[in-house]
Amino acid sequence: MTDEERERERADFIEKYAPWYRKRKYQPMLRIPAEPWRVDASWRDAYFSASKEIIQGVVEGRLMPATHGIPGVFMFRHYLELAMKYTVFHARWLVSENKNAAWDEVKDLHRNHSLMAWWNSLKGETKGEIPKGEWDALDVEFVEECVKTFEAADPDPGWRFRYHGQFFAVDKHHEHERVPVLNQLYIDFKAIRHQMDHVRDVLNAIDVYLVESH
């Protein structure tokens, strides 16, 4: 076999079975503009819609729970966090139900990934801005149960659905005493899919009330 034939054979092998050896020209995926710039996204809708599509796929058997389902659950959890943060922020646009806050009086949101903390903030900061009768009429108890569920599984800093563990590290202190982790979280994807729209409807109703009151 000539050198040319060997090279051709190697190239054919790489093309069919080992494409990671084939040299390719990289096409830039992000074109970062001059500052200031932003990502054009409907943040709450983006995470909710993507989560809904994935969870639906898992329920229908088209997608795998451990491969696709976990990112879907993470995106729904992140939607909850975003939805409550937006609502708390919009509550700060108001001083009362009938009075707007001055823009320089609107406080920034602090960094926190605790869903329960944001739910408590939402309840506290909407008092006096949403009439009690309207609040009581909304199915806020349903949303609170959903928030409690995720908070129990994934409190601040919120890593359970993002990483295999809280740290990428070796447990150097208990190297000879390791106990295998055999317990696994059970996720009812059908229950998530069945209830996520209602959670969104209630949170959206609260937020719309605040925005329209402004």
ROPAPA-945194 format. One record per atom (N, C-alpha, C): x, y, z. Coordinates in steps of 0.02 Angstrom, whole numbers, padded with zeros to 5 digits, always signed. Layout:
BEGIN
XYZ/...
This chain:
BEGIN
+00042-00060+00000/+00000+00000+00000/+00044+00062+00000/+00029+00108-00045/+00069+00168-00051/+00049+00217+00005/+00094+00266+00015/+00078+00318+00065/+00013+00354+00048/+00002+00365-00016/-00059+00399-00038/-00121+00358-00021/-00116+00292-00032/-00172+00248-00016/-00185+00245+00059/-00131+00242+00098/-00138+00241+00171/-00171+00305+00196/-00151+00361+00167/-00179+00425+00187/-00253+00429+00168/-00270+00401+00110/-00340+00401+00088/-00381+00355+00134/-00352+00299+00152/-00387+00252+00196/-00399+00283+00265/-00347+00318+00289/-00354+00351+00354/-00407+00405+00351/-00408+00444+00296/-00458+00497+00288/-00528+00468+00285/-00536+00411+00251/-00602+00379+00247/-00624+00354+00315/-00577+00326+00353/-00594+00301+00420/-00617+00358+00466/-00579+00413+00463/-00597+00471+00504/-00666+00498+00485/-00678+00502+00421/-00742+00529+00397/-00801+00486+00420/-00792+00420+00421/-00847+00375+00438/-00853+00361+00512/-00796+00354+00546/-00797+00327+00614/-00766+00372+00667/-00726+00420+00649/-00692+00461+00699/-00690+00534+00678/-00748+00566+00672/-00749+00635+00647/-00714+00685+00692/-00701+00665+00754/-00666+00711+00799/-00594+00724+00780/-00569+00685+00732/-00501+00697+00707/-00502+00743+00645/-00561+00754+00618/-00565+00795+00557/-00560+00869+00575/-00514+00904+00544/-00505+00975+00556/-00559+01015+00520/-00594+01056+00557/-00648+01096+00528/-00637+01170+00544/-00667+01212+00503/-00664+01283+00516/-00720+01302+00564/-00703+01335+00618/-00754+01355+00667/-00795+01414+00642/-00860+01408+00648/-00906+01462+00630/-00928+01496+00695/-00911+01559+00705/-00931+01593+00767/-01005+01586+00781/-01022+01568+00843/-01092+01557+00862/-01123+01618+00896/-01081+01660+00923/-01106+01721+00955/-01070+01781+00924/-01108+01830+00905/-01079+01892+00880/-01092+01946+00932/-01044+01957+00974/-01052+02002+01031/-01045+02074+01008/-01097+02114+01017/-01094+02184+00994/-01058+02228+01045/-01052+02292+01028/-01021+02339+01074/-01068+02351+01134/-01039+02365+01191/-01079+02381+01250/-01114+02448+01240/-01174+02456+01268/-01213+02406+01304/-01251+02361+01256/-01259+02297+01276/-01297+02251+01235/-01338+02205+01281/-01386+02170+01251/-01428+02125+01290/-01446+02064+01249/-01469+02013+01282/-01495+01953+01249/-01570+01965+01236/-01591+01958+01175/-01661+01969+01157/-01701+01907+01174/-01736+01907+01230/-01773+01848+01252/-01833+01868+01293/-01886+01829+01287/-01943+01835+01332/-01931+01785+01388/-01896+01806+01439/-01865+01761+01487/-01914+01711+01518/-01969+01736+01547/-02015+01689+01579/-02046+01642+01528/-02069+01669+01472/-02100+01627+01421/-02050+01576+01393/-01988+01597+01386/-01937+01554+01357/-01926+01491+01400/-01915+01501+01465/-01902+01444+01508/-01965+01402+01519/-02023+01435+01524/-02085+01397+01533/-02100+01355+01471/-02097+01385+01412/-02114+01350+01351/-02067+01293+01336/-02002+01304+01346/-01953+01251+01334/-01964+01193+01383/-01977+01210+01446/-01991+01159+01496/-02053+01119+01478/-02105+01154+01457/-02168+01121+01440/-02158+01072+01382/-02120+01092+01332/-02108+01048+01274/-02070+00985+01296/-02020+00994+01338/-01980+00937+01360/-02021+00890+01405/-02055+00919+01454/-02095+00878+01500/-02148+00839+01461/-02179+00872+01411/-02229+00838+01370/-02198+00780+01332/-02137+00790+01308/-02102+00736+01272/-02087+00677+01317/-02069+00691+01380/-02056+00637+01428/-02121+00599+01443/-02174+00636+01454/-02239+00605+01469/-02262+00560+01412/-02250+00582+01350/-02271+00544+01291/-02222+00488+01273/-02165+00485+01306/-02117+00433+01293/-02069+00448+01236/-02072+00508+01208/-02028+00527+01154/-01959+00547+01179/-01955+00570+01241/-01892+00592+01271/-01879+00553+01335/-01815+00550+01354/-01794+00510+01411/-01793+00551+01475/-01821+00524+01529/-01822+00562+01592/-01753+00585+01616/-01705+00539+01617/-01639+00557+01644/-01597+00599+01597/-01613+00597+01533/-01574+00635+01484/-01606+00703+01469/-01671+00703+01456/-01706+00764+01438/-01748+00792+01496/-01775+00747+01536/-01822+00768+01587/-01793+00814+01640/-01731+00799+01661/-01700+00840+01714/-01689+00911+01691/-01662+00924+01629/-01659+00993+01606/-01728+01025+01603/-01780+00985+01586/-01848+01013+01585/-01871+01034+01654/-01856+00994+01704/-01874+01012+01773/-01835+01074+01795/-01770+01076+01778/-01731+01136+01795/-01761+01199+01764/-01781+01194+01701/-01808+01253+01668/-01874+01275+01699/-01915+01227+01721/-01977+01246+01755/-01961+01279+01822/-01913+01251+01859/-01893+01282+01922/-01867+01353+01909/-01827+01361+01857/-01800+01427+01842/-01855+01475+01820/-01904+01448+01785/-01962+01490+01768/-01995+01516+01832/-02006+01473+01881/-02037+01495+01944/-01997+01551+01976/-01931+01543+01977/-01888+01594+02007/-01894+01660+01969/-01891+01657+01903/-01898+01717+01862/-01966+01750+01870/-02019+01709+01869/-02086+01736+01874/-02096+01774+01939/-02071+01746+01994/-02079+01780+02058/-02035+01842+02063/-01975+01839+02035/-01932+01897+02036/-01962+01955+01997/-01990+01941+01938/-02022+01993+01899/-02081+02023+01938/-02119+01981+01971/-02178+02005+02007/-02158+02048+02066/-02107+02027+02103/-02082+02068+02159/-02057+02135+02132/-02022+02133+02077/-01996+02195+02047/-02053+02241+02027/-02105+02213+01996/-02162+02254+01975/-02202+02279+02035/-02201+02242+02090/-02233+02266+02151/-02198+02329+02176/-02133+02333+02165/-02095+02391+02188/-02107+02452+02144/-02141+02443+02088/-02160+02501+02048/-02217+02541+02081/-02248+02510+02131/-02306+02541+02163/-02290+02557+02236/-02318+02611+02260/-02316+02626+02332/-02379+02598+02364/-02434+02602+02329/-02497+02574+02351/-02536+02556+02288/-02597+02531+02298/-02637+02511+02241/-02650+02569+02194/-02652+02630+02221/-02671+02688+02181/-02614+02738+02171/-02553+02719+02190/-02498+02767+02185/-02435+02733+02160/-02405+02763+02108/-02342+02737+02080/-02283+02759+02122/-02231+02719+02123/-02168+02739+02154/-02128+02780+02103/-02088+02825+02128/-02041+02861+02084/-01987+02811+02062/-01964+02818+01999/-01917+02769+01973/-01853+02764+02015/-01830+02820+02042/-01769+02817+02083/-01781+02786+02152/-01844+02771+02167/-01860+02739+02231/-01868+02663+02223/-01870+02639+02161/-01879+02567+02150/-01814+02530+02166/-01816+02487+02215/-01756+02452+02238/-01739+02393+02193/-01674+02382+02183/-01651+02324+02146/-01666+02260+02186/-01671+02205+02150/-01679+02140+02182/-01611+02112+02202/-01609+02081+02260/-01546+02050+02282/-01539+01981+02251/-01479+01954+02253/-01466+01889+02224/-01483+01834+02274/-01530+01793+02255/-01552+01738+02298/-01588+01688+02253/-01575+01624+02263/-01607+01573+02222/-01658+01532+02261/-01675+01555+02320/-01725+01520+02360/-01795+01537+02336/-01831+01487+02312/-01899+01499+02288/-01945+01520+02345/-01936+01491+02404/-01979+01509+02460/-01966+01581+02482/-01904+01602+02480/-01888+01671+02497/-01922+01720+02450/-01923+01703+02384/-01955+01747+02336/-02030+01745+02342/-02058+01687+02359/-02130+01683+02369/-02151+01725+02429/-02113+01720+02483/-02128+01762+02542/-02121+01836+02527/-02070+01853+02487/-02062+01923+02467/-02121+01946+02425/-02143+01902+02379/-02200+01919+02337/-02262+01932+02378/-02275+01888+02426/-02335+01897+02468/-02330+01961+02509/-02270+01974+02535/-02261+02034+02577/-02265+02099+02537/-02235+02100+02479/-02230+02162+02441/-02292+02178+02401/-02337+02131+02393/-02400+02145+02358/-02456+02166+02405/-02444+02161+02471/-02495+02184+02519/-02505+02259+02511/-02566+02280+02507/-02581+02351+02497/-02581+02371+02424/-02558+02326+02381/-02558+02340+02309/-02609+02296+02272/-02621+02237+02299/-02674+02194+02273/-02727+02187+02328/-02789+02206+02315/-02841+02201+02367/-02846+02130+02394/-02861+02124+02459/-02864+02059+02491/-02916+02014+02457/-02972+02043+02436/-03023+02003+02402/-02998+01971+02338/-02958+02010+02300/-02930+01985+02238/-02878+01931+02252/-02835+01943+02302/-02783+01895+02320/-02815+01829+02344/-02865+01835+02387/-02897+01775+02413/-02934+01735+02359/-02957+01770+02307/-02993+01737+02253/-02946+01696+02208/-02884+01717+02204/-02835+01682+02163/-02813+01617+02198/-02794+01567+02159/-02774+01503+02187/-02701+01505+02209/-02686+01551+02254/-02617+01560+02277/-02594+01500+02319/-02640+01466+02351/-02622+01407+02391/-02590+01353+02347/-02615+01346+02287/-02589+01297+02240/-02517+01314+02222/-02504+01377+02207/-02436+01398+02190/-02390+01388+02249/-02414+01403+02309/-02372+01396+02368/-02351+01323+02378/-02396+01276+02366/-02379+01206+02372/-02325+01186+02321/-02330+01213+02261/-02280+01200+02209/-02212+01228+02231/-02212+01289+02256/-02150+01321+02279/-02120+01281+02337/-02161+01259+02384/-02135+01220+02441/-02103+01155+02418/-02133+01124+02368/-02106+01061+02342/-02036+01071+02315/-02027+01122+02273/-01961+01134+02243/-01912+01159+02295/-01936+01199+02343/-01891+01225+02395/-01864+01168+02437/-01907+01119+02452/-01885+01062+02492/-01832+01021+02456/-01839+01016+02390/-01791+00976+02351/-01729+01016+02332/-01736+01081+02321/-01681+01120+02292/-01680+01192+02318/-01660+01200+02382/-01657+01268+02410/-01597+01307+02383/-01591+01370+02404/-01535+01411+02385/-01470+01375+02402/-01421+01370+02357/-01412+01407+02294/-01443+01375+02233/-01482+01322+02241/-01517+01293+02184/-01472+01256+02136/-01447+01196+02156/-01400+01159+02114/-01424+01089+02095/-01476+01064+02128/-01496+00994+02120/-01512+00974+02048/-01541+01019+02009/-01560+01003+01940/-01511+01031+01889/-01454+01056+01914/-01403+01083+01869/-01339+01042+01869/-01322+01013+01927/-01258+00977+01934/-01268+00909+01966/-01218+00866+01959/-01220+00800+01992/-01211+00807+02067/-01180+00861+02089/-01169+00873+02160/-01158+00947+02171/-01157+00967+02233/-01149+01039+02247/-01081+01065+02226/-01031+01020+02229/-00963+01040+02210/-00933+00988+02162/-00890+01011+02118/-00849+00965+02079/-00786+00953+02119/-00786+00901+02160/-00731+00891+02207/-00729+00819+02231/-00673+00801+02259/-00664+00736+02291/-00670+00746+02366/-00707+00704+02398/-00714+00708+02471/-00651+00680+02503/-00604+00723+02515/-00538+00701+02540/-00540+00681+02614/-00591+00703+02650/-00593+00691+02723/-00623+00623+02740/-00662+00594+02695/-00695+00531+02710/-00682+00480+02655/-00622+00480+02629/-00606+00439+02571/-00618+00364+02585/-00605+00342+02647/-00611+00271+02662/-00678+00255+02697/-00722+00304+02701/-00786+00293+02735/-00844+00310+02690/-00832+00310+02625/-00885+00329+02579/-00942+00279+02580/-01003+00305+02581/-01063+00263+02576/-01096+00279+02510/-01109+00230+02468/-01140+00246+02403/-01209+00277+02412/-01224+00326+02370/-01289+00359+02372/-01338+00319+02329/-01383+00283+02361/-01429+00240+02326/-01499+00270+02318/-01516+00318+02360/-01582+00348+02357/-01587+00395+02297/-01643+00393+02263/-01653+00435+02204/-01718+00474+02211/-01716+00535+02188/-01776+00577+02189/-01826+00550+02138/-01888+00541+02160/-01941+00521+02114/-01973+00583+02085/-01977+00586+02019/-02007+00643+01985/-02068+00619+01947/-02126+00648+01963/-02188+00632+01929/-02197+00681+01871/-02172+00663+01813/-02174+00708+01756/-02246+00722+01734/-02290+00673+01742/-02360+00685+01725/-02391+00738+01770/-02374+00735+01834/-02401+00785+01881/-02375+00855+01865/-02311+00859+01848/-02283+00924+01830/-02319+00952+01768/-02325+00909+01717/-02357+00932+01655/-02430+00951+01666/-02464+00914+01709/-02535+00925+01722/-02547+00991+01759/-02498+01012+01800/-02509+01069+01845/-02471+01132+01827/-02422+01128+01784/-02379+01185+01771/-02416+01244+01739/-02465+01230+01698/-02503+01285+01667/-02543+01324+01719/-02571+01289+01768/-02610+01323+01819/-02565+01367+01862/-02506+01342+01879/-02458+01382+01917/-02441+01446+01879/-02428+01438+01815/-02412+01497+01773/-02470+01545+01770/-02531+01520+01762/-02590+01563+01756/-02598+01606+01819/-02589+01576+01877/-02598+01614+01940/-02543+01666+01947/-02480+01646+01936/-02425+01694+01942/-02432+01750+01891/-02453+01734+01831/-02463+01785+01780/-02518+01833+01799/-02572+01808+01829/-02627+01851+01849/-02605+01902+01901/-02563+01880+01948/-02537+01926+01999/-02494+01980+01967/-02450+01959+01922/-02405+02006+01890/-02442+02055+01846/-02490+02031+01807/-02529+02075+01763/-02568+02127+01804/-02595+02106+01861/-02631+02154+01904/-02585+02211+01925/-02524+02194+01944/-02476+02246+01966/-02456+02292+01908/-02442+02263+01851/-02420+02303+01793/-02477+02349+01771/-02538+02323+01770/-02594+02365+01749/-02612+02418+01801/-02596+02405+01863/-02608+02455+01915/-02558+02513+01911/-02501+02500+01881/-02450+02551+01877/-02472+02607+01830/
